[in-house]
Amino acid sequence: MANILKTWFLAPALLLALSGCSSTPSVDHSSRYTLKQDRAPEGNFDVSELADAEPRYEAPRRAGNKSPYQVWGKSYRVVDSNDGYVARGTASWYGQKFHGHKTSNGEVFDMYSMSAAHKSLRIPSYARVTNLDNGRSVIVRVNDRGPFHGDRMIDLSYAAAKKLGYQSRGTARVEVAAITVKPDGSMFLAGEPFDPKSGSVMAKPAQEPVEPAEPAVESSRKALFVQLGAFGSPEPANAMFARAQRELDEPVRVRQVSTSNGRFHRVQVGPFVSEDDARYAQNLIESKGFGNSIVLTDTH
């Protein structure tokens, strides 16, 4: 009798195991995940010392770049090139449910890394994501596809979302600017030369016309500034400007610069009369949470 009962209890488990091993392309593969609902990791994961992804040249790959591709009956296309890509939309995040499972290009998803999923950017690649509500920015490595529900534009890893400050809300309004890296190591943010160490777009002086609102005499005056960031749209620049005004004692401005690749909004502190003064101010500024600043000479 015991053997009969044992067989009776094992039979459903055996059937369940067999059904889990069989799958076809039309089956919903979400069944392979242990969790039905995504969630944050347990405990208080500290991201204060977590560094951004470091952009580097990676040769084009076939994995994850099939175009067009279909998900849940809807067709999507991968861009031919990430060069110049910049867009605004809604970001969400993914975490424990997908942790340890493969991404679209065969890598393993790590919710503690600075990574992201995007529907159309070529992978692997890099992007700067800016929270339009608070001005915070991170650099992530795009190595997955998604998100495929609602109007969401990009899925960040839990760690990246926490650095941007929206992990508790679930979504945020963001600007996504692609970072492309050439074989020689040169980098471009949304088509503009870019220095990841400073986090700022490096403008080309020869291509920058003098702003019409500035008198000719004023346009020749140069001074040192601490630049907090440079943005392709005014929203993140204004958000950072407002935060800087609240938290810093020095004058803050948003300088609009037109280049051959569009208009950029530079958030700058200053001017300063000497490099020593600017460097001293930069240290104070970064101690208040404004990372990735750069000292530069600009029109006063």
N, C-alpha and C positions, 0 to 999 in steps of 0.2 A: 504493500500500500504506500509505503514511504517513497519507493522508487517511482510509483505512478504520479504521486503529488509533486515530486521533484521535477519529473518530466513536464507536468502540466504548467509549473511555474516558469520553467526555462523556455518553453516553446514560444511565448510572446516575445521574450527578450531576444531569442534567436531570430525570429521573423523581423523584429525591429532593426537588428544589426544588419541583416541581409538587405533590407530595404534601404538602409543608410549607405550601403556600399554601392548600390546601383544608381546610376544617374545617366541622363541624356542631356544634350544641349538645351532642350526645352524645359528641363527641371529647374526650379528656383534653387540656386546653389546657396542661398542664405541659410539653408538647413545645416550646412557644415559648421556654422558658428555655434559655440556652446551657449551663448547668451541670445535671448530673443530681442532684448532691448539694449541699446548701447548705453554706456554709463562711464562716469569718470573713474579714475583709479582710486583705490581706498587710501585714506590718509591725506596729509597735506603736502602734495608734491611741490617742492621749492624750485621755481624757475629763475630766481634772481641771478644765478650765476650761469644759466644756460646760454651758450653762445648761439648766434645765428648760424644757419647753414653757410658754408664757404663756397661761393660760386667758383667753378673751374670748368675748363673745357672738357666735354665728353663727346666722343664721336657719335654721330647719329646711329640709332638702333631701330630695328624693326619691331622689337617687343613693345607692345602697348601703343603702337602708332598706326594700327590699321585704320584706314579711312575710305569710305564711311564705315561706321560700326553701329550696331543696334543694341539697345537695352530696353526691355519691357515694351517691345514693339515700336519704339521711337528711334529714329536715325540721327546720328551725330557725326560731325566731320572734324578731323584734326587739321589745324592750320598747317600750311606749307612751311611757314617760318614763324618763330616767335618774335622776330625783329620788330620793334616799334609797338608791340602790344601793350595797351593800357586800357583798363575798363573798370567800371564801378558796379557794385552789386552787393548781394547778401552772402556773407560767409557763415558757415556752420562748422562744427568740429566732429571728429570721430575718435573713439577711444578704445575702451576695454573689450568691446565685442569683437573688434577687428584686430586687436593686438596679437602679433605672432603669426598672422595669416599673410598670404602672398598678396602683393599689390599687382596692378595691371601689367607691369613690366617684369614680374617674377621676383622682385625683391620682397623682403619681409617687412611688414608694417610695424613700426615702433611708435607707440603713442607718446613716448618720452623724447622723441627726436623732433627736429624742426623740418617737418615735411608737409605735403599737401596733395590733394587730389583735384584735378581740373578736367573739365569735359573736352576741351579743345586744344590746349597748349601741348606742344610736342614734349614727350618725356624720354629720358629724364631732363629736367631743366630747372631753372631757378626763377624766383619772383620775389619782389618786395611787396608785402601786403601791409596796408596802412589802415588802421581803424579810424574812420572819418569822424567818430564821436569824441575821441580823446587825443588823436594825433600820434599815437604810438605806432611804430613800424617794426616789422620783423622780416628777415630774409629766410625763405623756405626752399626746400628742394622738392620739385613736383615730380612724383614718381608713381602716381595712381590716377585712375579715372573716377569721375563723380563730381559733385553729388547729382543724383538722378531723380530727385523729387522736389516739387515746389519750384520756386523761382531762385533757388540758391545757385550761386556762381562758383564757389570754391569751398572745399572741405579742408580745414586745417587739422593737423594732429592736436591732441588735447594740450600738449605742451605749448605749441605755437599760439593756440587760442588763449591760454592762460597768460602768456606774455603780452598779448594784445588786450587783455582785461575783459573778455566777454564770455569766459567759460561758464559762469553761473547763469547768464541769460540764454546761452545757446546759440545766438546769432548776433551778427553785427553788420553795419554798413561799412564796406571796405573799398579801397582802391587797390587793384592788382596791376602791377607793372612788371613786365617780363624783363629778366636780366639775361642777356645773351653773352656768351664768352667765345671769343675767337681762338683758333689754334695757337696764336702767339700770346695768349693770355689777356689781351685787351677786352674790356667789358663795356657793355652798353645797357642802360636802363631806359626802356621804352624808346630805344633808338638814339639815346644821348650818351656820350662818354661818361663813365661812372667809376667812382672809387669806392669800393665796399668798405674800406677802413674808415672813411669819413662818413659814409652813408649819404653822400651828396652827389648830385649831378655836377660834372666838371664842364662848365660852359666854355665855349670857344670865343675868346674876346673878339676875334676878327669878324665873327658872325653876329655879334650882338650890337644892334643899333642903339644909339642913345635914345632914352625914353623922351618922347616929345614934350612931356610935362616939365622936364628939367631944363633950366636955362643953360646956354652954351658954356658960361663960365663955371657953373656948378658941375657940369658933366665931366670936366677935366680934373676935378678934385677927387683924390683917392684916399681911402682910409682903411684901417684894419677892422674887421668884424669877426665875431664868432658866429658861424652859420650853424643853426640847429637842424636844418633840413631844407630840401628843395622838392617841390611837388608839382605835378602836372595839372592839378586842379585846385581851386581855391579853398575847398572845404577843409582838407587836412591841414593846410597852411594856416587858416584862420583858427582852427582848433588849437594848434600848437602855439600860435601867437597869443591867444587868450590865456592859455596855461602859463606861458612864459611871463606875461604881464602880471599874473597873480603871484608867481613864485620867485621872480628875479627882481633885483633892485636896479639893474642897468636898463637903459632904453632898448626897446624892441621894435622891429619894423618888419613888414612884409614887402619885399622888393620884387616887382614883376619884371621879368626879362623875356624878351622875344628872341627866339632863335630860329634857325631854318627848320627845326623839328617841332616848333610850337612854342607856346607860352608857358613859362615856369614861374613858380611863386617861391621865393627864397625867404625863409624866416631867419632873421639875423639880429644879433645883439651887438650894440656898440653905437658909435665908433670908438676906437681906442687910439691913443697917441703913439703907443709903442708896442712892439711885439711882446715885451715882458708883461705889460699891462693886459694884453689880449690873452696871453697864456695863463696868467694868474686868474683872470675872469673865467676862462675855459674850465679850469680845474674846479672852481666854485660851482659853475653851471652844471658840470657833469656829476658833482657830488649831490646835486638836487634831482638827479634822475634823468637828465637830458643827455643820453649817450649818443655816440657817433657824431659829435660836433666836429667842426673844422675851422681853423683860423685862415682867413683869406683876405685879400685886398679887393675892395669893390668901390663903386662910385659912392661918394659921400652924399 
